[in-house]
Every structure is written in structure tokens, then in C-alpha cells.
Amino acid sequence: MKFFLLSRLILSFALAVGINGAASAQTALLNVSYDPTREFYQDFNAA
């Protein structure tokens, strides 16, 4: 009984880690600078 419970727990953990790893592999981080937007609105608001 304990072996069955332990094996299900390990299987569930492995599936959760695998699914989470696959989802995070598709995520790409982009470094975006907001300086051009800020400079545009400084000039736009001054006009």
C-alpha cells in the first residue's frame, strides 16, 4: 500500500515538473527599453 502511494506521488511530481518545464521552455523574455517612448512624450507634451 505504501509503495503504491509513493509511486503515485513520484509519478505526479514527475508529471508536474515535466509539464511546467515544457511550458517555461516556450516563454521568451524580451528586454524592452521605454526611453524612446518617454522621449517622444516629452517632446509631444512640450508642443
C-alpha positions in Angstrom: 0.0 0.0 0.0 2.8 2.4 0.9 4.7 1.5 -2.3 1.6 2.2 -4.4 1.1 5.6 -2.7 4.7 6.5 -3.0 4.9 5.5 -6.7 1.8 7.7 -7.4 3.3 10.6 -5.6 6.6 10.3 -7.5 4.7 10.0 -10.8 2.6 13.0 -10.1 5.6 15.1 -9.1 7.5 14.0 -12.3 4.5 14.9 -14.5 4.1 18.3 -12.8 7.8 19.1 -13.3 7.7 17.9 -16.9 4.6 19.9 -17.8 6.0 23.0 -16.0 9.3 22.6 -17.7 7.7 22.4 -21.2 5.6 25.5 -20.6 8.6 27.5 -19.4 10.7 26.5 -22.4 8.2 28.3 -24.6 8.5 31.6 -22.7 10.8 34.1 -24.2 11.8 37.2 -22.2 12.2 40.4 -24.1 14.3 43.4 -22.9 12.4 46.5 -23.9 13.6 50.0 -23.4 11.0 52.7 -22.7 13.4 55.6 -23.4 12.1 56.2 -26.9 8.6 56.4 -25.7 9.5 58.7 -22.8 11.5 61.0 -25.1 8.6 61.1 -27.6 6.1 62.1 -25.0 8.4 64.7 -23.5 8.6 66.4 -27.0 4.9 65.8 -27.7 3.8 67.3 -24.4 6.0 70.3 -24.8 4.5 71.2 -28.1 
